[in-house]
Amino acid sequence: MDIPLILAQAFWFLIPAYVANPTAVLFGGGKPMDSGLRLKDGRRLLGDGKTWRGFAGGILSGMLIGGIQHASAWAAGASQFVFGSPLQAALLISLLTCGALLGDILGSFIKRRAGIERGAKTPGLDQYDFLIGATILLIILETGWFLRTYVLDGAIIGLIFIVLITPPMHRAVNVLGYRLGKKDVPW
């Protein structure tokens, strides 16, 4: 078992999800996805933080980065870092980016139902919603790839690594977004 390779692969393959989540904030603004809709509880469905422009920008950014990763790994002959065939790579990168943003949207929905305002700290949910969304889509639509990449033959070590590094990475990116004036709070 090559632990450094397992850790590198676990991180490498999740980069599109890691990119999609914060770039949605960079591209955000404009029309909210929920169009101001309030549910019976009187709270917004999602809130102003989830916009169509941010969603599209996050997906396109994640897809672009994932495509660059795949092409560069293929060109370098680094087969351990190729997502698969070109068609499978497109599918996996799409699932990672869309899943990350859908997980983030679900996180906002949960926070609104719980009465938690936009920008308020929600430990656990804030750091993992995008990762959970990406993982769920992979498990549902690319079960074999997910198992081979994150569970079987010692790959679970890579998944544990991802779970451990995500909160500090999330915090660092949020602090950067705050300093760039793209986030109201640094968490």
C-alpha positions, -999 to 999 in steps of 0.1 A, spaced: 0 0 0 15 33 -12 1 58 14 16 90 -2 0 80 -35 -34 72 -18 -34 106 -1 -24 125 -33 -50 108 -53 -77 114 -27 -70 151 -28 -63 154 -65 -97 139 -75 -116 162 -52 -100 194 -65 -129 202 -88 -153 201 -58 -128 221 -37 -127 247 -65 -164 249 -73 -175 257 -38 -155 289 -32 -156 302 -68 -194 302 -66 -189 330 -40 -165 348 -64 -190 347 -92 -220 353 -69 -245 381 -69 -275 387 -91 -307 368 -89 -311 345 -59 -319 309 -68 -350 310 -46 -363 343 -61 -371 355 -25 -395 326 -19 -404 321 18 -418 288 31 -446 284 56 -421 289 84 -416 325 71 -380 320 63 -364 321 29 -360 288 10 -322 295 6 -314 332 10 -296 358 -10 -263 339 -8 -273 313 -34 -275 328 -68 -278 315 -103 -246 334 -114 -226 319 -85 -240 284 -92 -230 286 -129 -196 302 -121 -188 275 -96 -197 247 -119 -178 262 -149 -147 268 -127 -148 233 -112 -152 218 -147 -124 239 -162 -100 230 -134 -110 193 -136 -105 193 -173 -71 209 -169 -62 183 -143 -73 154 -164 -56 166 -196 -23 174 -177 -22 140 -160 -30 123 -193 -3 143 -211 23 136 -184 15 99 -185 4 99 -148 -23 73 -152 -29 72 -114 -42 108 -117 -64 105 -148 -101 105 -141 -107 77 -167 -117 79 -203 -126 113 -216 -163 106 -212 -159 92 -177 -137 122 -168 -164 146 -179 -190 127 -159 -169 125 -128 -159 161 -129 -195 171 -135 -206 150 -105 -179 165 -83 -187 201 -91 -225 198 -93 -225 177 -61 -204 202 -42 -227 231 -51 -259 210 -45 -245 200 -11 -238 237 -3 -274 246 -14 -287 218 9 -266 232 37 -282 266 32 -317 250 31 -310 232 64 -297 264 80 -327 284 70 -351 257 84 -331 258 116 -335 296 118 -298 301 113 -291 334 94 -268 337 64 -232 340 75 -238 325 110 -213 298 121 -226 263 118 -197 240 127 -196 208 107 -223 217 82 -203 247 69 -172 227 64 -187 195 50 -219 203 31 -201 205 -3 -181 174 3 -211 154 14 -230 166 -18 -201 155 -41 -197 122 -23 -235 114 -25 -236 120 -62 -205 99 -67 -219 70 -46 -252 71 -65 -239 75 -100 -203 62 -100 -203 37 -72 -175 16 -85 -152 45 -91 -160 59 -57 -153 26 -40 -120 21 -59 -108 56 -52 -120 62 -16 -128 29 1 -112 -3 -12 -76 -16 -9 -66 10 17 -81 39 -2 -102 46 29 -70 63 43 -74 89 16 -110 95 26 -100 99 62 -73 123 51 -99 144 31 -122 145 61 -94 158 83 -79 184 59 -112 199 48 -120 221 78 -86 239 79 -87 243 41 -123 256 43 -112 281 70 -82 293 50 -103 298 18 -130 317 38 -104 340 54 -90 347 20 -125 354 6 -132 377 36 -99 396 30 -108 400 -7 -141 415 3 -161 385 -12 -174 373 22 -190 392 50 -175 369 77 -142 350 78 -157 316 85 
